[in-house]
C-alpha cells in the first residue's frame, strides 16, 4: 500500500470513529426489563453506539426538549430491588462487551423529580412504561412513550416483548417528510452496521413509483440509495396490514410517526398504529422533531 | 384546504409577521390577563373555602381541618397531577435559569388547586407563589404553542409571574420589580416592556373583577426624622425573623424527609399541628391578610406580648405547613410576620419612649413587611415598591429604602442566598444569564469537539508518522487499536521532537514506544465544568474525548474560548 493510500485509510478510520452515537436506556430490574436491556445491548453492539443506563430512584423524571418538557411517570416496577439493579445491568452489559456508563442525575426540578438529558442519539423504550402483561403486548403504545416520540429529536427504539436479534433493516417509506427522515436513518444505520437495507412501500392513491423515487432524489438520497438498498418491496395490491406479512422476521423496522395532523390521523388512520399492532419486530420510530443524520 | 392547513400551524399566522418586540408585547398582555384571571380564581376559591369552613372552626375537632386540607393537597399533587411538592417560585427560577423557562402545562393549574386546599382549610401559607407558578406556566406554554425561542419564552414566563403578583396586590410596579429582581435576575429593555404591559394587564383584570382595593386599603402616613432613625432597629428585628423563618422551614423539610410516613400523612401531621396552634393563636391560620388589614388600619387590639407570640407562632405555623408537605408560598406569611414584627416594635417604642410622637402602628406594620420581604427574599426593591403601592404614596419611601436595604444586608451575612434560591445555589443550579456557570452549562462537549485529528495505529513507524505530520494541522495524534478501535494513548508533537532530526531513528522507533498511555481523558457525556476542572488542575490545554473506549475528538481551551464568546453574545443579546 502506498504511503498516500495508507494516509487515506487512516483518515477514513478517523472519520468512522467520529460517528459516535449514544443510546439512553432506562433500566428496569425485572425479567421484562432484562429483555429490553438485551435489545439495547444488541443495538449498541451492532451500531457501535455507547450505552448510558439510568436506574431510576424515583417514579418520575423530566426530559427537557428544545420546545417542550415531558414528564415521564414510570411504573413502580422500575424501582424494584434497587440493591441488585446495578449489578444485574453491569453483568449483562459486560457479558456482551459493552462498557456502559450509568447516569446519575445532577439536576432536579423538584427534590423527587430529576431531569434527564436529551442529547442522546437513540432512546430505548418498551412499548409501554408499565409492567402489566396486558400492556406489553402488541397493539399498545403507552401515552408517555407516544409523547417522547412526538417531542424527541432522537429516534426511539421500541423493543419487541422478547429479545430478538435483527440481521437486516427495513424502512417503511410512504413518501412523507417523516418517512424520508426514516430512510435517511435507515441508510445511516446500514452504513454503521453494514447490514442490508430493504424498503417497504404501500402505493397509495394515484402515486406512482416515479413519485416515490422523485422524493428520494429531492432529498439527495439517490446515490446512497442505489449503493445500499437491497430490495424495494412495493405493494399496490391487497391491504397494508396484509402486506406486512412480507416484512422479514429478523429485521429492524424503521418508520416515521406523527408526521401529519390529528384530523388526517382520525380520518385515514395512522400507519404507525397499524405497524406496531401487527409487527412483533423491533421498531425504530422517527418522530416529527427528529433531525435526520447521515 | 391550503388556507386551512396554514392556519393549523400557529407560526404561520399573520400576527407572526409583526415585529418581534410588538409580538412579545401582545403575547405578554394576553399572558398578563390570563395570570390575572388565575389569581382572581384562586382568590375567590379561597374566600369560598374559608367561608364554608368558618362555621366548623368553633368545634373541638376543628384542628383536623388543616390536616385534611394539607393531606388532600398532597394527594392531589402526588397522585392526581404527579407533581413534586414545592413552593413554586424556586421551580420557576430553576426553569428560567436552566431550561429557557420550559414549565409543564399541568403546573398552570396544579398549584392553584393544591394551595386552595391547603390555605382554604386553614394552613399557614400564601397564594402568591402558586399563582406565580400558574402564571409562569401559562406564559411558558403559550410560548411553546407559538414556538417562541428561549429568550422570548423566558420573557413570557416573567409576564405570567408579573401579572400574577400585580393582580393579587393591585400593584403593577411591585409585580414588574419582583420578576426582574427575583425571577429573571436581569434588567434588560427587551424584558421590561412586555413584563410591564403584563403587570398592567394583570392589575386591570383584578380591578375590573374585584374593585380597586384588593389586598389592603390605601393609607397615608407622615413620617418624622425619629421614625426614620427607628427603622434601623426594625431592620434588625425583621432580619432576625427572616433568618429564623428560613432556617426553621429548612429544618422542618429535613425532619419531614427523615420521617417514614406517606407524603399525605406527613402533610396531615403538619396541618394538625397548625390546627392545634390555631386554637391558641387564631392569627396564624390561613394566608393572614385579615390580620394584616387590622394592623395597617391600627385596629389590632392585642398587646405587645400577644403580637410577639403571634409573630413567632406564624413562623412556626408556616414552617409546619410548608415544611411537612402543604402547598403554598411564603410571600403572604412573610407579610404577616413582617407586620407583626413592625407592630410589636412600634408598641415597644411607645412603651419605652412614650413622649415621642411616633407615626401610627399601621405604618410600622407596613415597614416591617418591607423589611421582612427585603430580608427573606433578599429583594429590597420588591419590598419597597410593594409597600409604596399599598400605601399609595411616596411619604414612606425614605424609611422603606433604609429598612429594606438594611434588612437584606443583615440577612446576607447569615444566609448567603434568599429563601427561594438557597437550594438552587447549594445544588449549583442557579445560573443567571451571562454568568460563567450559565455559559458553561449551555455548552456541551459535543459542541467543542475538534474532530480533525488523525488516528494512528501503534505499529506505525516513525518514518510513516513524520510523513503524516506534514499533512496534519494538529499537534495531537490519538493511537487506536486497529482491530477494536479502542483508544490506547496519545502522541504529542513534542514527544517526537528529539527524534525528528535523527533520520537513523525513523525505522527504529514505533508509535507505541513514544505514545503517552497515561493521558487524562474526558468522557463524551461528561459535564464541561468537570472537564475544565481536570484541565486546570493538571495544567492541560487539550484533552482527548472518549466514548465507549474509542476516541471521538479533542477538546481544547482555545475552542472553548471561541464557543464561550459566541454563547455569551447570545445570552446577553439586547436586540
Contacts between the chains, C-beta under 8 A, distances in Angstrom:
chain1	res1	chain2	res2	distance
A	3	B	464	6.9
A	3	B	467	5.7
A	6	B	464	7.0
A	7	B	467	7.5
A	7	B	468	6.3
A	7	B	471	6.4
A	10	B	454	5.8
A	10	B	455	6.4
A	10	B	456	6.4
A	10	B	457	7.8
A	10	B	468	7.1
A	11	B	454	6.0
A	13	B	455	5.6
A	13	B	480	7.1
A	13	B	482	7.9
A	13	B	485	7.5
A	14	B	451	8.0
A	14	B	453	6.5
A	14	B	454	5.4
A	14	B	455	4.6
A	16	B	485	7.8
A	17	B	455	6.2
A	17	B	480	7.0
A	17	B	485	6.2
A	17	B	550	5.7
A	17	B	551	5.7
A	17	B	552	6.4
A	18	B	451	4.9
A	18	B	552	6.3
A	18	B	553	6.8
A	20	B	524	6.1
A	20	B	547	4.4
A	20	B	548	7.4
A	20	B	550	7.0
A	20	B	552	4.3
A	22	B	524	6.9
A	22	B	525	6.6
A	22	B	547	7.0
A	48	B	548	7.4
A	48	B	550	7.9
A	49	B	548	7.5
A	50	B	524	6.8
A	50	B	547	4.7
A	50	B	548	3.5
A	51	B	548	7.8
A	52	B	525	6.3
A	60	B	82	6.0
A	60	B	84	7.8
A	62	B	104	7.8
A	64	B	98	7.8
A	64	B	99	4.4
A	64	B	102	5.5
A	67	B	102	7.8
A	67	B	144	5.6
A	67	B	147	5.9
A	68	B	102	7.1
A	68	B	144	6.1
A	69	B	99	7.0
A	69	B	102	4.3
A	69	B	103	6.9
A	69	B	104	5.5
A	71	B	82	6.7
A	71	B	104	5.9
A	71	B	106	7.8
A	73	B	82	5.2
A	98	B	548	7.6
A	99	B	548	5.6
A	99	B	549	5.6
A	101	B	523	6.8
A	101	B	525	6.7
A	103	B	525	7.9
A	106	B	427	7.9
A	106	B	527	7.4
A	107	B	98	6.6
A	107	B	427	7.9
A	107	B	429	6.3
A	108	B	427	7.0
A	108	B	429	7.8
A	109	B	84	7.3
A	109	B	91	6.1
A	109	B	94	6.1
A	109	B	95	7.3
A	110	B	83	7.3
A	110	B	84	3.0
A	110	B	85	7.1
A	110	B	86	4.8
A	110	B	91	6.4
A	111	B	84	6.3
A	111	B	86	7.4
A	112	B	84	4.7
A	113	B	83	7.7
A	113	B	84	4.4
A	115	B	98	7.8
A	115	B	99	7.9
A	117	B	525	7.7
A	119	B	444	6.3
A	119	B	446	6.8
A	119	B	525	7.8
A	261	B	8	6.1
